[in-house]
Amino acid sequence: MAVSSVNQFTGQTIDAARRALAMRFAAAGNESAELDARMLVGAALGLDLTGIIAAAARILTPEQSDLLEDLARRRLAGEPVARILGIKEFWGLPLHLSAATLVPRPDTETVVERALELLRAEGATERALRIADLGTGSGAILLALLSELPHAHGFATDIAPEALQTASRNAAALGLADRTTWIECDYGSALTGSFDLIVSNPPYIPSADIAGLDIEVRAHDPRAALDGGPDGLDAYRTLISQSADLLAPHGFLVVEIGQGQSRDVEALMTASGLSPTGSPKADLGGIPRAVSARRLPR
């Protein structure tokens, strides 16, 4: 969609600008037009929802109009709101993003949910657990788990130094820095010791399918965090084998999967000596999203 070079917000009130922006987004096919407009108006003006309502009749300054127009054009070009704002909420936690991290998605919360279900069933949530997050990105999964497990310590790995810096920044902002260790490596290759829980949201999109993804994903998420190789399973072949050696007896592995991958991933787990635990956990769309397995004593 072509974007006009004219700033449409000049001289408008905050409420009029918000409504005009929502209309532009809706006309471009944006299904969350109202929410996106409110969030970008708030970002441009430094206001929360209450502030936007209270200042609805205030006229935008020229600087505010220019900033809002810039944000609007970025959104209309397909950049996700979370990328524009540089922050995304996950498990109720505000997480900063960078170019090296995925935007955390609600689907990934199924990994957190399944992990907590397994630990609660064992009565292990108050224990001093050792948790590893392989390919941590923004730290979303690990930090969500640490927020629920007060005595656990997390070890997060990523091959991208910038991702680890972003995750470390998030841990500090959430008051969790003293319970986290950051390690630059490929999945679990540099980890030592044994872990009670290993989690991961690895790249699982088949290489040939990436070009067909929504522009918000293919143009703005790091390809290395998307590309799972020819069949989408390359990362699982590596991390499941590593996890089988790193898990403590009775320890759990929980991974996010793509649509239609549950049987293949469970087969890889079984081949590595792990025992799948129950049916895959579905996301809100009903798609199997989190697969788990346990290491039985050898």
N, C-alpha and C positions, 0 to 999 in steps of 0.2 A: 504494500500500500504506500503510495507516495505521500510524503509529509510536507505540508506547506512550510515555507520559510518565514511566514508571518507569525509573530508571537500573539496567540489568541487570548492570552491572559492579561494583557496590558489594560490597566484601569478597572479590572474586575474585582468584585468582592471575593473573599475566600470561599464562601458558599457557591457563588456562581462559577468560580474557577473549578471547584471540585466537581460540580455537576457537568460542566462542559468537558472536563477531562474524562469523566465516566462515559459520556456519550461518544467521545472519540474512540475510546477503548472498545466500547460495545460495537461500534460501527466497523472496527477492524477485526471483529470476531473473538474478542477477549471474553472468556466465560466468567472471569472474576473482575469485571470492569469496575464495579462500585468499590470493592475492597482495594484494588490496586490504586484507584484514584485517591482514595482516602489516605492510603499509606504514603503515596508520593507527595501529596499536599502536606501531610504531616512532616515528612522528611525535609521538604523545601522550606518550611516555616519553623521547624523545630517545635512542633506542637503534637500532643497526643490527641486522642479522640475528643476528650473533654475540652481541650483547648481549641480545637477546630470548631466545635459547636459554640463555645463561648465567644469566639472572635469571628463568627460567620459573616458579620456585616462589615468587617474591616477591609479596606482596599489594599490590594497587594502593592508593594513597592516595586519599582522597576527592576531592582536586583532580584527580588523574589519571583517576579514574573519570568525573568530570563532563566533562573534556575529551574523553575517548574517546567518551562518549555523544553529545556535540555533533558530533564528526567523523562518527560513525556515522549520525546523522540527516541530515547534509548529503549523505552518499553515497547513502543510501536515497532522498533526494529527487531524485536524478539528477545531482548535481554530480560531475564527474570527479575522480578522486583527484589528478590533476596540478593541477587548480584549487585543491583543498583544501590541497595541500602548497605550491603556488606555484612548482613547479619540475618540469621534464620533461627526460629524457635524449633527446638526438638525436645520432646519429653518435658515440655514446660521450661526448658533451659534456653536462654539466648546464646547463640553460638556465632562467633565471627567466622567469616569465610575468607578464602584467598583463591587465587587462580589455580592453585594446586589441589583444591578440595572440591568434592561434590557438594551440591546443595542438599543437606539432609532432607529426606522425604518421609512422610508419615508411614509409608510401607515398611521402612526400616525399623520402626518401633516394634514390629512383630518379633524381631530378634531379641530386643530387650525383654519383651513380655514372655517369650518362651524361656529365656534364660532364668528369669525370676521365678517362673512357674516350677522349673526343675529344681532350683535351689530351695524354694519354699517347701516342696514336697519332701526334701531331705532334711528339713529343719536347719539349713546351713546359712541362713541369711545373717546371723549374728557372728559367724566365724570370721577369722582373719584370712579370708580367701585371697589367693593369688589369681588374678585375671589377666589374660592377654588379649589384646585387640589387634588383629593382624591386618595391616593396611588401614590405619585409623582415620586418615583424612582429617576432618575437623575435630575428631575426638568424640563424635556424637554418641556412639554406642557405649564406649567405655565410660564417659562422663555421666551418662544417664544411669548406668549401673552403679557407679560409685555414689551417686546421689541417693540411691536406694539401699546401699550396702555399707553401713558406716564403718565397718572394720576391715573392709577389703582394700587391697593395694592393686593398682592397675599398671600393666606394662604395655605400652603402645608402640607399634612399629609402623614405619612407612618408608618407602624408598625415596620419597621426595622430602628434602630438608625443609622446604617452605611449608609443607603440610604439617610436619612436626612442630614447627614454630607456631603455626596457627593453633594447633591443638593445645600446645603448652600455654599459649595466651588465654585460651578458653578455660583451661583448668585453673589458672591463676585468678581469672575474673570470677569464677564460681567458688573459690575457696577450697579447691581440691588439689592444688599443686603439691602438697606434702604427701599425697597418696598416689602420685603418678610418676612413672619413669618412662622416658622417651628414648627410643632406639632406632637409629637409621639402618634399615636392612630390608631385604626382600621377604615379606611375610614373617615366618618364624625362624629364619636362617641364623640369626645371631642370639636367639634366646637360649638361656640355660636354666636348669632347675625344672621343677614340675609345676603344673598349673591346675587349679581346681575347675577353671572355666576358661575356654577360648572362644572368642567370638570374631566374626568377620563379615563385612559386606564387600566382597571382592568384585572386580570387573566380571560381568557375565553376559554381556551382549556379544553375539557372534559378529565377527569383524565386518562381514558383508551387510549386516543390518544397521550399522551405525548411520549410514547416509540417509536412511529412512526415518530416523528419530526426529522428534519435534525439534524445531530450531532452538528452543530454550535449552535443550540438552546437548545436541550435537555441536552447537556453535559456542557454548559457554561452559560446559563441564569439561574437565581435563580428559582427553581421549584415553590416557593410560588408566583412568579409573572406570572406564566404560568397556574397553576392548578385551573381551575374554577369549580371543583367538578364534580359529575357524568354526568351532562348535560351541563356543562360549564357556568351555569347561577348563581351560588351561590353568587358571588360578586355583581351582579346586584340586586339581591333580597335585599341585605343589603343596598347598597349605594343609590339605587333609593328611597327606603323608607326614608332614612335619608335626602336625598336631597329635598324631597317633604316638609319636615319640615324646612329646612334651606334656601330655596329659598325665595327671596323677591317677592312680587306680580309682575308678568310679568317677573320674572327672568328665566334664561335659564339653562338647563342641557344638556351637550353634552358628549357622551361617545363613545369610540371605541368599535366595536363588531367584533366577528369572522364571518366567512362565514356561511350564512344561519341562523343567529341569530336575524335578524332585527325584524321580526314579534313578536318573543317572548319577546324581550327587549321592544318594543313599547307597548306590552300588559301589561308588568310590570309597565311601566310608567303610562299608563291609569288607571290601578288599584290603583295606588298611588295618583291619582288626578291630574296628569300632562297631558298636551295636546301635543302630538307629533306635530312637526313643519316640514311639508314638507316631501319629500322622503329622505331616507338615502343618505348620500353623498358617492359616490363611490371613491375608490382609483384609482391609475393609471392603475391597472389591470382590472378595471370595476367591482370590488367586492364592494358591499355596506359595508362601513367601519365606518361611523360616523352617529349616531342616535341622534336626539335632541328633546327636549320637553320644554314646557313652563309652568310655574305655573300661572294659571289664578286667579284673585281675588276671594276670597271665601266669 
